[in-house]
Amino acid sequence: MFDEQYPNLAAWILDGDCWIELGMTDYSRSTVRILDIGGMIWESERSYASVAAALADAEQALAAWLAEMG
């Protein structure tokens, strides 16, 4: 189900050299961070109405980034 709702995030996680972080830390106040071995690809807003909204925003941002990178 996750793979169907968030196909880009699912593929990103399964790539092996890529990951997604959820939740705020001492180093970042964003809710979601998308990273690869080169560093931060995208960082979300500080808060969302729901986890689903945060993941939907991340899915859209990753799709745009992947399209831009070819």
C-alpha positions in Angstrom: 0.0 0.0 0.0 2.8 2.5 0.9 4.5 1.7 -2.5 1.3 2.5 -4.3 0.5 5.8 -2.5 4.1 7.0 -2.4 5.9 5.3 -5.4 8.9 7.7 -5.5 9.5 7.6 -1.8 9.3 3.8 -1.8 11.8 3.5 -4.7 14.1 6.0 -3.0 14.2 4.0 0.2 14.8 0.7 -1.6 17.7 2.2 -3.6 20.2 1.5 -0.8 22.2 4.8 -0.9 19.1 6.9 -0.1 17.0 7.4 2.9 14.2 9.5 4.5 14.2 10.9 8.0 10.9 11.6 9.8 10.6 13.8 12.9 12.4 16.8 14.3 15.9 16.5 15.7 18.3 18.8 17.5 19.8 19.6 14.1 16.7 20.1 12.1 13.2 21.4 12.8 11.7 19.9 9.6 9.3 17.0 9.7 10.6 15.1 6.8 14.1 15.0 5.2 15.1 13.3 2.0 18.8 12.5 1.7 21.3 10.5 -0.4 25.0 9.9 0.1 25.6 13.4 -1.3 23.5 15.1 1.4 20.1 16.7 1.8 17.9 16.6 -1.3 14.8 18.2 0.3 13.6 19.4 3.7 10.0 19.8 4.6 8.1 22.5 6.5 8.2 22.4 10.2 4.7 21.1 10.8 1.8 19.5 8.9 -1.8 18.6 9.8 -0.9 14.9 9.5 1.9 12.5 8.7 0.0 11.7 5.5 0.2 15.4 4.5 3.9 15.5 5.2 4.5 12.3 3.2 2.4 13.6 0.3 4.5 16.8 0.2 7.7 14.7 0.3 6.4 12.5 -2.5 5.6 15.5 -4.7 9.0 17.2 -3.9 10.9 14.0 -4.7 9.0 13.5 -8.0 9.9 17.0 -9.0 13.5 16.6 -8.0 13.8 13.3 -9.9 12.2 14.8 -13.0 14.6 17.7 -12.9 17.6 15.4 -12.5 16.5 13.3 -15.5 
